[in-house]
C-alpha cells in the first residue's frame, strides 16, 4: 500500500478547448464550466478517457476563461470564481463579489492511499448541511457521518446507515451563503460533516475512482436544486392514476383476492386507483411469469380491474432463476447476459426463486432484452412496474467483490445497479405501452433516477419514529431531485396500532406517492380493517387527497419544469432560519407552494408547530394565525395540523372514486386572503399519454390581487381541453368566513372574478 500523500508541486497548467488541465507529480486535475453557476472538478491519478456518467446529462460549455493572478490559477464564470493553488492542487470557490463559499482545508486538501482517496474541506463555525437523499438522522447533517453503499436494509432503524440508495449531493450553508456539491462517483463513498473532527473541516472519500465533483454556486437552496436537476435531469409527468391511493400487500395471493379487495373499495366508496401484486403472482417467483393456478387468466383479472377503475402494479426482481425450461434464463445463457466472477464463471446467488443469475444492466443490449420481456405483463394490461431487490440483494447480503458486470467490478457499480435496472424497465415499458406513461417504482437508486422512476423508502417499521423519519426521508430525497417518492403507509413490518394507522394515512395524503403496504404475516391494512369510526376518518382523508389532485398535479408539473420537489423541507425556503432545523420542527414540510404540514405522533393531542414569518390559516378550521413563532396546535386523529399560506391559491375538485372518473365538472378555486398579490400556475393534461410533449396541455396563470379583491385567470396555453366546465371561487377570509361564489363557465380566454 502506498502511504497517503498530498499532491506535489505542479508541473504544468494549460487551458485546452473547454477544459483546464493542471498536472502534478501524483495526480492531474481537470476543470470544466457547465454554466455560470456550475463548475466541475475532476482529480485523478489515471483518467478514464471515456468519462461516462450515469447521472449527468448535460455537456460543459465550449470555452473556459482562465487567468493567473498572485500565483493562483483563476476560473471566472461571471457568477462564480474558482481559485486554484497549482502548488498544492487546492480549490476554493467564491461568489462573483468575493464571498468565500467552500474549498479545500489548507492543511490536507486531497490525499491518496493507493486507489482510495479522501478530500478535506474547510468548515465554517456556523456551517449546516442538508441533502444526501435517503439518509437517516436529523435534517441538518452537521455532526453526522454517512456511507453510500446500496444495501437491502431489512428492518432498518431511525439511525441505520447505509440504506438502499446513493445520492452523493448535498447543500452547504453558512453566514448567508449557499453552495452545493455533487460527488459523481459510484464506488463506496463516505461523507463526514464534522462528526469525527474538531469542527475545523468536513471530508468525503471513496474506495476507488476519481475525486469527481460538480460545484454549485447559485445563491438560494431552490436555485441550487434547479441547477442540480438541470444537470442530472428532471422527472416526466407521471400518470395521473399513480397519484391516487395505492393498496399493496405482500401478498394478495390470487386474482380472486385482488378483485375482492378492489371491489370492496368501490362498495365502501373509499377512493382508490391502484392494486399491487407482490411476488406470489409469479410461477415459482420467476420474473415475467404468472402463477397458472392462482392467476390463471391475467387478462380477465385486469379487464375486471379496469371496469372497477383500478390499475395494477406488479413487482419485478432482477434475479433470474436457474431453470432450463425458463425463457429468460435460456435467453440470458445463450446471449451471455449475466454477471460473472473474475474467472468467467457465472455468479450465482439465492433469492426468492432459489439459485439465480443476475442481468448485466450496464449493457444496452441487456437492458433492451429486459425491457422487451415486460410484454408478458403489458399484454394482459399491466401499466405499473415495481423494481425491488435491486441493490442488488441476495441472501446473506454480501455479494463477493470479485463479481463483475462486463468489465465493471461490483465495487465500482453496485450503487448504480438499481438505477440501470430501472432505466431498462422504463425504456422497455414505455415502448411496449405505445404512448401511455408507465409507472416505474424502484427501491435502489443513484443520482439521476428521477428520469426513470419513482422511489420509496424501503422496509420501514410500524412505529411513530419511523412515521416521522419517513417525512424527513421524503423531504431529503426531494432536495436531491427525487420528487415522486413515498413510504409504506402503516409500516412494512410490525403491526401498527389503530391510532398509528389513522395518523399515518392522514400524513400519506400529503406524500407524493400514497401507498399502503405491509409484509406477510402482519395484520391486514385495508382501510376497513380498523373499526367503523377509524374507517370513516381514513375515508375522509383519502377523499381529501382526491379533492387536492388539481393542486397536486400542478405541483408535479412544477417539479417536471424546475426540479423543485412536491414535498419541501422548510430549509428550501428558509435556509437561515434556525427553527427549521430544531428537532421539534425538522419534520415539517411544504406540500407544494402553499400548504405547510406538521407531522404529529399518533398519541399526540396537541403538537408544537413552527410557522415561518407571514400569515397562515389552519386548513381545517380557517383560523388565521400570525407566523414567525411557535403555536400549539390541536392534533386529534381527525385533523392532522395543516396550514395554508395567506394569499394561497389552491385548485380543488369534488370527490371522485378514482382518477378516471369525470367528476361533476366543477373546479373550485380556494383563495386565502392575504396582504400581497400572489399567483399560481395551474396545469392539466390527459394524465395518461405523452401528448403533452406535443402541446396537448392546458396551462394558465391564476392571479390574486388583494387590493382590488380580484382573481384573474390568464389565457389558456396549450391545446388540451380542460376536464372542468365551470369554476367556482371559494374565498377564505381572515375572520374565518368562507364565501362560496356562484359558478362561472370556464373559458379559455382571460377571466376576472370578483372576490
Secondary structure as UniProt FT lines:
FT   STRAND          5..6
FT   STRAND          10..16
FT   TURN            17..18
FT   STRAND          19..24
FT   STRAND          28..35
FT   TURN            36..37
FT   STRAND          38..44
FT   TURN            49..50
FT   STRAND          66..69
FT   TURN            70..71
FT   STRAND          72..76
FT   STRAND          80..85
FT   TURN            86..89
FT   STRAND          90..95
FT   TURN            96..97
FT   STRAND          100..104
FT   TURN            106..108
FT   STRAND          110..113
FT   TURN            114..115
FT   STRAND          116..122
FT   TURN            125..126
FT   STRAND          128..131
FT   TURN            142..143
FT   STRAND          145..148
FT   TURN            154..155
FT   TURN            158..159
FT   STRAND          165..166
FT   STRAND          169..174
FT   TURN            175..176
FT   STRAND          177..183
FT   STRAND          189..192
FT   STRAND          201..206
FT   STRAND          211..216
FT   HELIX           221..232
FT   HELIX           240..243
FT   STRAND          245..247
FT   TURN            250..251
FT   HELIX           255..268
FT   STRAND          274..277
FT   HELIX           279..281
FT   TURN            284..285
FT   TURN            287..288
FT   TURN            292..294
FT   TURN            296..297
FT   HELIX           298..308
FT   STRAND          311..317
FT   STRAND          319..321
FT   TURN            324..325
FT   HELIX           327..335
FT   STRAND          340..341
FT   TURN            342..343
FT   STRAND          349..351
FT   TURN            352..353
FT   STRAND          354..359
FT   TURN            361..362
FT   HELIX           364..373
FT   HELIX           375..378
FT   TURN            379..381
FT   STRAND          384..388
FT   TURN            390..392
FT   TURN            395..396
FT   TURN            401..402
FT   STRAND          403..405
FT   TURN            406..407
FT   STRAND          408..409
FT   HELIX           410..413
FT   HELIX           414..416
FT   HELIX           417..432
FT   TURN            433..435
FT   STRAND          439..442
FT   STRAND          445..446
FT   TURN            447..448
FT   HELIX           449..451
FT   STRAND          454..456
FT   HELIX           464..479
FT   TURN            480..481
FT   STRAND          485..489
FT   HELIX           498..508
FT   TURN            509..510
FT   STRAND          513..516
FT   TURN            520..521
FT   HELIX           527..530
FT   HELIX           532..547
FT   HELIX           549..562
FT   STRAND          567..569
FT   HELIX           570..573
FT   TURN            575..576
FT   HELIX           578..581
FT   TURN            583..587
FT   STRAND          589..591
FT   TURN            592..594
FT   STRAND          595..597
FT   TURN            602..603
FT   STRAND          606..611
FT   STRAND          615..618
FT   TURN            619..621
FT   STRAND          624..626
FT   STRAND          629..634
FT   TURN            637..638
FT   STRAND          642..645
FT   TURN            646..647
FT   STRAND          649..652
FT   TURN            659..660
FT   TURN            663..664
FT   STRAND          666..672
FT   STRAND          678..684
FT   HELIX           691..694
FT   STRAND          698..705
FT   TURN            706..709
FT   STRAND          710..713
FT   STRAND          726..732
FT   TURN            734..735
FT   STRAND          738..740
FT   STRAND          744..745
FT   STRAND          751..754
//
